Amino acid sequence: MADYFTHFSCLLDVGTPQNAARALDLYNALSEAGASEEPPSEGFLVSIQPEHGGSQLWLRDDVSGDPERLIQFVKLCATEFSLKGRWGFQYANTCSRPRLNAFGGGAHVLDLGTGETLGWIDTDGWLAAAVDGGDPDA
């Protein structure tokens, strides 16, 4: 039997060390909400790492992560801390065994000020469209 994983690792600058500490509380509340879902969200990990400065959060999976939950958390932080500019991350979909269509990835870019998605790509959908003869960028 194969196991499937989604991996990512990125930083989010929330402006100040005080905001970073408050962001951990937001993360804990979001994690509690995700634990009650059916099925529960795979979530992700958050920490304040000294080598990344006191205002930057290190966001990453722990075995496998939930990109949608990550985006939800970043939007929550953007609203809470009035963040501006663009932020993005990339992810990889992997599998513990060789399986057809089990590998891929993508990327997502947000406007922190509005919470709007500025762009995204998922290589699984892109590849399927390209192989079928369609326009993968449509």
Contacts in CASP RR format, 6 or more apart in sequence:
PFRMAT RR
TARGET T0000
AUTHOR 0000-0000-0000
METHOD contacts of the structure
MODEL  1
MADYFTHFSCLLDVGTPQNAARALDLYNALSEAGASEEPPSEGFLVSIQP
EHGGSQLWLRDDVSGDPERLIQFVKLCATEFSLKGRWGFQYANTCSRPRL
NAFGGGAHVLDLGTGETLGWIDTDGWLAAAVDGGDPDA
2 95 0 8 1.000
2 96 0 8 1.000
2 97 0 8 1.000
2 99 0 8 1.000
2 102 0 8 1.000
3 95 0 8 1.000
3 96 0 8 1.000
3 97 0 8 1.000
4 64 0 8 1.000
4 93 0 8 1.000
4 94 0 8 1.000
4 95 0 8 1.000
4 96 0 8 1.000
4 102 0 8 1.000
5 61 0 8 1.000
5 63 0 8 1.000
5 64 0 8 1.000
5 65 0 8 1.000
5 93 0 8 1.000
5 94 0 8 1.000
5 95 0 8 1.000
5 96 0 8 1.000
6 42 0 8 1.000
6 61 0 8 1.000
6 64 0 8 1.000
6 65 0 8 1.000
6 66 0 8 1.000
6 67 0 8 1.000
6 91 0 8 1.000
6 92 0 8 1.000
6 93 0 8 1.000
6 94 0 8 1.000
7 61 0 8 1.000
7 64 0 8 1.000
7 65 0 8 1.000
7 91 0 8 1.000
7 92 0 8 1.000
7 94 0 8 1.000
8 44 0 8 1.000
8 59 0 8 1.000
8 60 0 8 1.000
8 61 0 8 1.000
8 65 0 8 1.000
8 67 0 8 1.000
8 70 0 8 1.000
8 89 0 8 1.000
8 90 0 8 1.000
8 91 0 8 1.000
8 92 0 8 1.000
9 58 0 8 1.000
9 59 0 8 1.000
9 60 0 8 1.000
9 61 0 8 1.000
10 58 0 8 1.000
10 59 0 8 1.000
10 60 0 8 1.000
10 88 0 8 1.000
10 89 0 8 1.000
10 90 0 8 1.000
11 52 0 8 1.000
11 56 0 8 1.000
11 57 0 8 1.000
11 58 0 8 1.000
11 59 0 8 1.000
12 23 0 8 1.000
12 56 0 8 1.000
12 57 0 8 1.000
12 59 0 8 1.000
12 74 0 8 1.000
12 77 0 8 1.000
12 87 0 8 1.000
13 55 0 8 1.000
13 56 0 8 1.000
13 57 0 8 1.000
13 83 0 8 1.000
14 20 0 8 1.000
14 23 0 8 1.000
14 55 0 8 1.000
14 56 0 8 1.000
14 57 0 8 1.000
14 77 0 8 1.000
14 81 0 8 1.000
14 83 0 8 1.000
15 55 0 8 1.000
15 81 0 8 1.000
15 83 0 8 1.000
16 55 0 8 1.000
17 48 0 8 1.000
17 54 0 8 1.000
17 55 0 8 1.000
19 55 0 8 1.000
19 77 0 8 1.000
19 80 0 8 1.000
19 81 0 8 1.000
20 48 0 8 1.000
20 54 0 8 1.000
20 55 0 8 1.000
20 56 0 8 1.000
20 57 0 8 1.000
21 48 0 8 1.000
22 80 0 8 1.000
22 81 0 8 1.000
23 46 0 8 1.000
23 57 0 8 1.000
23 77 0 8 1.000
23 80 0 8 1.000
23 81 0 8 1.000
24 46 0 8 1.000
24 48 0 8 1.000
26 73 0 8 1.000
26 76 0 8 1.000
26 77 0 8 1.000
26 80 0 8 1.000
27 46 0 8 1.000
27 73 0 8 1.000
30 69 0 8 1.000
30 72 0 8 1.000
30 73 0 8 1.000
30 76 0 8 1.000
31 43 0 8 1.000
34 40 0 8 1.000
34 41 0 8 1.000
34 43 0 8 1.000
34 69 0 8 1.000
35 41 0 8 1.000
41 66 0 8 1.000
41 69 0 8 1.000
42 61 0 8 1.000
42 63 0 8 1.000
42 64 0 8 1.000
42 65 0 8 1.000
42 66 0 8 1.000
42 69 0 8 1.000
43 61 0 8 1.000
43 65 0 8 1.000
43 66 0 8 1.000
43 69 0 8 1.000
43 70 0 8 1.000
44 59 0 8 1.000
44 60 0 8 1.000
44 61 0 8 1.000
44 62 0 8 1.000
44 65 0 8 1.000
44 66 0 8 1.000
44 69 0 8 1.000
44 70 0 8 1.000
44 73 0 8 1.000
45 58 0 8 1.000
45 59 0 8 1.000
45 60 0 8 1.000
45 61 0 8 1.000
45 62 0 8 1.000
46 57 0 8 1.000
46 58 0 8 1.000
46 59 0 8 1.000
46 73 0 8 1.000
47 57 0 8 1.000
47 58 0 8 1.000
48 54 0 8 1.000
48 56 0 8 1.000
48 57 0 8 1.000
48 58 0 8 1.000
49 56 0 8 1.000
49 58 0 8 1.000
52 58 0 8 1.000
57 77 0 8 1.000
59 70 0 8 1.000
59 73 0 8 1.000
59 74 0 8 1.000
59 89 0 8 1.000
67 89 0 8 1.000
67 91 0 8 1.000
67 108 0 8 1.000
70 89 0 8 1.000
71 108 0 8 1.000
71 110 0 8 1.000
74 87 0 8 1.000
74 110 0 8 1.000
74 112 0 8 1.000
75 110 0 8 1.000
75 115 0 8 1.000
77 83 0 8 1.000
78 87 0 8 1.000
78 110 0 8 1.000
78 112 0 8 1.000
78 113 0 8 1.000
78 115 0 8 1.000
79 115 0 8 1.000
82 113 0 8 1.000
83 112 0 8 1.000
83 113 0 8 1.000
84 112 0 8 1.000
84 113 0 8 1.000
85 111 0 8 1.000
85 112 0 8 1.000
85 113 0 8 1.000
86 109 0 8 1.000
86 110 0 8 1.000
86 111 0 8 1.000
86 112 0 8 1.000
86 118 0 8 1.000
87 109 0 8 1.000
87 110 0 8 1.000
87 112 0 8 1.000
88 107 0 8 1.000
88 108 0 8 1.000
88 109 0 8 1.000
88 110 0 8 1.000
89 107 0 8 1.000
89 108 0 8 1.000
90 105 0 8 1.000
90 106 0 8 1.000
90 107 0 8 1.000
90 108 0 8 1.000
91 105 0 8 1.000
91 106 0 8 1.000
91 107 0 8 1.000
92 103 0 8 1.000
92 104 0 8 1.000
92 105 0 8 1.000
92 106 0 8 1.000
93 102 0 8 1.000
93 103 0 8 1.000
93 104 0 8 1.000
93 105 0 8 1.000
93 124 0 8 1.000
94 102 0 8 1.000
94 103 0 8 1.000
94 104 0 8 1.000
95 102 0 8 1.000
95 103 0 8 1.000
101 124 0 8 1.000
104 123 0 8 1.000
104 124 0 8 1.000
105 122 0 8 1.000
105 123 0 8 1.000
105 124 0 8 1.000
106 120 0 8 1.000
106 121 0 8 1.000
106 122 0 8 1.000
106 123 0 8 1.000
107 120 0 8 1.000
107 121 0 8 1.000
108 117 0 8 1.000
108 119 0 8 1.000
108 120 0 8 1.000
109 117 0 8 1.000
109 118 0 8 1.000
109 119 0 8 1.000
109 120 0 8 1.000
110 116 0 8 1.000
110 117 0 8 1.000
110 118 0 8 1.000
111 117 0 8 1.000
111 118 0 8 1.000
125 136 0 8 1.000
126 136 0 8 1.000
126 137 0 8 1.000
127 136 0 8 1.000
129 135 0 8 1.000
129 136 0 8 1.000
129 138 0 8 1.000
130 136 0 8 1.000
END
